[in-house]
């Protein structure tokens, strides 16, 4: 299975002070190959040149490593591209990347300039003065990157997004809180679900894989905190995240707890259902009642009456009863939907 998570290898981005500290400390420990002729001025020059080159190497190398580790946003899958735009200002990101490139070039140019200055120094004191001057200019350049490094450091939050194989259908499990969504994912997954988080919530999201004889048949994802409230109760970030979820090819399993032990009454849950239907009107959906082991016949009948005209499945996600039938039905509906 090909797993796509374009932010998985995003590097850590240091603060300006940390980058300066690392560069200068490494330079202070850099070894110098001394010439056979131990001329004191020559030795001093070589030490200062080594420090200048080490600082330049560390700074330029780190800035370029950060730049290389950032994804090409325009080439991302629409889901990840939307999630990126949700968390990161794209204009500030582009400016930050350009400023890192420019800073690298300036530091390289300054290093060559100061190496020549040190070579032409008349004594050790003048060589040391030139090296300190170089340090000061490099420190100023890095400190000017403070806001840019901060923007790029935010990208690491996107590491928390789940991995998806976009060649395989994705089933989004929805419903009010505590109706059994995570248990449903565990029940239908033939491998241990991956646990991840959306970067703007502390709630975990489970991504499971249904594996058949020829490989992965589908991916099943629980999205707590995103699809468990009516539309009017959502904030701007949640609404934008839902737009990103629309880019996932597949269908929706909507779970309803007729026993209401989830803490939400039936009417509230049906309101969530209407909201999800409105947001994902182009996606096929299968509805299932959960907790049928503890729901009374009257509660089940009441739920079915309110869902009259719908095909409704029954399951118990605690004992994994009836869950495979729900998935089989959705996969069947999804195939017919794709043909249309």
C-alpha positions in Angstrom: 0.0 0.0 0.0 1.3 3.4 -0.9 1.0 5.8 2.0 0.9 9.5 1.3 1.7 11.9 4.1 3.7 14.8 2.5 4.5 16.4 5.9 5.9 13.3 7.6 9.5 14.4 6.9 9.2 18.1 7.5 12.3 19.1 9.5 12.5 20.8 12.8 12.9 24.6 12.3 15.2 26.3 14.9 14.7 29.7 16.3 17.2 32.3 15.2 19.0 32.2 18.6 19.3 28.4 18.5 20.7 28.4 14.9 23.2 31.1 15.8 24.2 29.2 19.0 24.7 25.9 17.1 26.8 27.6 14.3 29.1 29.5 16.7 29.6 26.6 19.1 30.5 24.3 16.2 32.9 26.9 14.8 34.6 27.2 18.2 35.3 23.5 18.3 36.3 23.2 14.6 39.8 21.6 14.2 42.4 23.3 12.1 45.0 21.5 10.0 48.2 23.4 11.0 51.0 24.0 8.5 54.5 22.6 8.9 55.8 26.1 9.3 54.3 27.3 12.6 54.1 31.0 11.8 51.9 32.5 14.6 50.1 34.9 12.3 49.5 32.2 9.7 48.1 29.8 12.3 45.8 32.5 13.7 44.5 33.2 10.2 43.8 29.6 9.5 41.9 29.3 12.7 39.7 32.3 11.9 39.2 31.2 8.3 38.1 27.7 9.6 35.6 29.4 12.0 34.1 31.6 9.3 33.7 28.6 6.9 32.2 26.5 9.7 29.6 29.1 10.6 28.7 29.6 6.9 28.5 25.8 6.4 26.2 25.3 9.4 23.9 28.2 8.6 23.6 27.6 4.9 23.3 23.9 5.3 20.5 24.2 7.9 18.6 26.8 5.9 18.8 24.7 2.8 17.8 21.6 4.7 14.7 23.4 6.0 13.8 24.5 2.5 14.3 21.1 0.9 12.2 19.5 3.6 9.1 21.6 2.9 6.5 20.2 0.5 5.7 21.5 -2.9 2.3 22.8 -1.9 0.8 23.1 -5.4 1.6 19.5 -6.2 -0.1 18.1 -3.0 -3.3 16.0 -3.1 -6.3 18.4 -2.7 -7.0 17.1 0.8 -3.5 17.9 2.1 -3.3 21.1 0.1 -6.5 22.3 1.8 -5.3 21.3 5.2 -2.1 23.2 4.5 -4.0 26.3 3.6 -6.1 25.9 6.7 -3.1 26.0 9.0 -0.5 28.1 7.1 -0.8 31.4 5.3 0.4 30.5 1.7 1.7 34.0 0.9 3.8 34.1 4.1 5.0 30.6 3.4 6.3 31.6 -0.1 7.9 34.8 1.2 9.6 32.8 4.0 11.0 30.2 1.6 12.3 33.0 -0.7 13.9 34.8 2.2 15.7 31.7 3.4 17.2 31.2 -0.1 18.3 34.8 -0.2 19.8 34.6 3.3 21.8 31.5 2.3 23.2 33.3 -0.7 24.2 36.3 1.3 25.9 34.2 4.0 27.9 32.3 1.3 29.0 35.6 -0.3 30.0 37.1 3.0 32.0 34.0 4.0 34.1 34.3 0.8 34.5 38.1 1.4 35.7 37.6 5.0 38.0 34.7 4.2 39.8 37.0 1.7 39.9 39.7 4.4 41.4 37.4 6.9 44.0 36.2 4.4 45.1 39.7 3.8 45.2 40.6 7.5 48.5 42.0 8.8 48.3 40.2 12.2 46.3 37.9 14.4 44.3 40.7 16.0 43.1 42.0 12.6 42.1 38.5 11.6 40.2 38.0 14.8 38.4 41.4 14.3 37.4 40.4 10.8 36.0 37.1 12.0 34.0 38.8 14.8 32.6 41.3 12.2 31.5 38.3 10.1 29.8 36.7 13.1 27.9 39.9 13.8 26.7 40.3 10.2 25.6 36.6 10.1 23.8 36.9 13.4 21.9 40.0 12.1 20.9 38.1 8.9 19.6 35.2 10.9 17.7 37.4 13.4 15.9 39.1 10.5 14.5 35.6 9.6 12.7 35.3 12.9 9.1 35.7 11.5 10.0 33.5 8.5 11.3 30.7 10.6 8.2 30.9 12.8 6.0 30.5 9.8 7.9 27.5 8.6 8.0 25.9 12.1 4.1 25.8 12.0 4.3 23.3 9.1 5.4 20.6 11.5 1.9 20.6 13.1 0.7 19.0 9.8 2.8 15.9 10.7 -0.2 14.9 12.9 -2.4 14.4 9.9 -3.2 10.8 9.1 -1.8 8.9 6.1 -4.0 8.0 3.2 -3.7 6.0 0.0 -5.7 8.0 -2.5 -5.9 5.0 -4.9 -8.1 3.2 -2.3 -11.7 4.2 -1.3 -12.0 6.1 2.0 -14.9 5.5 4.3 -15.6 8.4 6.7 -17.4 7.3 9.9 -19.6 10.0 11.3 -22.1 10.6 14.0 -22.6 12.4 17.4 -19.9 11.9 20.1 -19.8 8.6 21.9 -21.9 6.7 19.4 -19.1 4.2 18.8 -17.2 5.6 15.8 -13.7 4.6 17.0 -15.0 1.2 18.0 -16.5 0.8 14.5 -13.1 1.6 12.9 -11.4 -1.0 15.1 -14.1 -3.6 14.3 -13.8 -3.4 10.6 -10.1 -2.9 10.4 -8.0 -6.0 9.5 -4.9 -4.3 10.8 -4.4 -2.2 13.9 -5.7 1.4 13.1 -3.3 4.2 12.8 -3.9 6.9 15.5 -3.3 10.5 14.4 -4.6 13.9 15.2 -5.8 16.9 13.3 -3.4 19.8 14.0 -6.2 22.1 15.3 -7.7 19.6 17.8 -6.4 17.4 20.7 -8.8 14.6 19.7 -7.4 11.5 18.0 -8.5 10.2 14.7 -8.3 6.5 13.8 -7.5 5.3 10.3 -8.1 1.6 9.7 -7.5 -0.6 6.7 -9.8 -3.3 5.4 -7.5 -5.9 3.7 -8.8 -8.4 1.2 -7.1 -11.2 -0.8 -5.6 -8.7 -3.2 -4.6 -6.0 -0.8 -6.4 -3.0 0.8 -10.0 -2.8 -0.1 -10.8 0.4 1.8 -9.6 2.8 4.4 -11.9 3.7 7.3 -11.5 7.0 9.2 -13.1 8.3 12.3 -13.1 12.1 12.4 -14.0 13.2 16.0 -14.7 16.8 16.5 -15.4 17.5 12.8 -18.5 15.6 11.9 -20.2 15.3 15.2 -22.1 18.6 15.4 -24.7 20.4 13.3 -23.4 22.9 10.8 -24.5 26.0 12.7 -22.4 25.0 15.8 -19.1 24.8 13.9 -16.3 27.4 13.9 -14.4 28.6 10.9 -11.5 26.1 11.2 -13.9 23.2 11.4 -15.8 24.3 8.3 -12.6 24.7 6.4 -11.5 21.2 7.5 -14.7 19.8 6.3 -14.0 21.3 2.9 -10.8 19.3 2.9 -12.6 16.1 3.9 -14.8 16.5 0.8 -11.7 15.8 -1.2 -11.5 12.2 0.1 -12.9 9.8 -2.4 -15.4 7.4 -0.9 -18.5 7.3 1.2 -19.9 7.9 4.7 -21.1 5.6 7.4 -23.4 7.5 9.8 -24.0 6.0 13.2 -27.0 6.7 15.4 -27.3 5.6 19.0 -31.0 5.0 19.7 -30.4 4.3 23.4 -29.2 7.9 23.7 -26.5 6.7 26.2 -24.0 8.7 24.1 -25.4 11.8 25.9 -27.2 13.2 22.9 -30.9 12.7 22.2 -32.2 11.2 19.0 -33.4 14.5 17.5 -29.9 16.1 18.1 -28.3 13.1 16.3 -30.7 13.4 13.4 -29.9 17.1 13.2 -26.2 16.1 12.8 -27.2 13.6 10.1 -29.0 16.3 8.2 -26.0 18.6 8.5 -23.5 15.9 7.3 -25.8 15.1 4.4 -25.9 18.7 3.4 -22.1 19.0 3.5 -21.4 15.7 1.7 -24.4 15.6 -0.6 -22.4 14.1 -3.4 -21.1 11.1 -1.3 -22.9 7.8 -0.9 -24.0 7.2 2.7 -25.2 4.2 4.8 -27.0 4.7 8.1 -26.7 2.3 11.0 -28.1 2.1 14.5 -25.5 1.3 17.2 -25.7 -0.1 20.7 -28.6 -2.4 19.7 -27.6 -4.6 22.7 -28.6 -2.0 25.2 -31.3 -0.1 23.2 -34.9 -1.1 24.0 -37.2 -2.2 21.2 -39.2 0.9 21.7 -36.1 3.1 21.3 -35.1 1.2 18.1 -38.6 1.5 16.7 -38.7 5.2 17.4 -35.4 5.7 15.6 -36.6 3.7 12.6 -39.9 5.7 12.5 -38.0 8.9 12.3 -35.8 7.4 9.6 -38.7 6.1 7.6 -37.9 5.7 3.9 -34.2 5.1 4.7 -32.5 1.7 4.6 -31.1 1.4 8.1 -28.7 -1.3 9.4 -28.2 -2.4 13.0 -24.9 -3.0 14.8 -23.1 -3.3 18.1 -19.6 -1.8 17.8 -18.7 -3.1 21.3 -19.0 -6.7 20.2 -18.5 -6.0 16.5 -21.9 -7.3 15.6 -23.3 -6.3 12.2 -20.5 -3.9 11.3 -19.1 -5.9 8.3 -22.6 -5.8 6.7 -22.6 -2.0 7.0 -19.2 -1.7 5.3 -20.2 -4.3 2.6 -23.3 -2.3 1.8 -21.4 1.0 1.5 -18.7 -0.5 -0.7 -21.5 -1.9 -2.9 -23.2 1.5 -3.0 -19.8 3.3 -3.7 -19.2 1.0 -6.7 -22.6 1.8 -8.2 -22.0 5.5 -7.5 -18.6 5.4 -9.3 -20.3 3.8 -12.4 -22.8 6.6 -12.5 
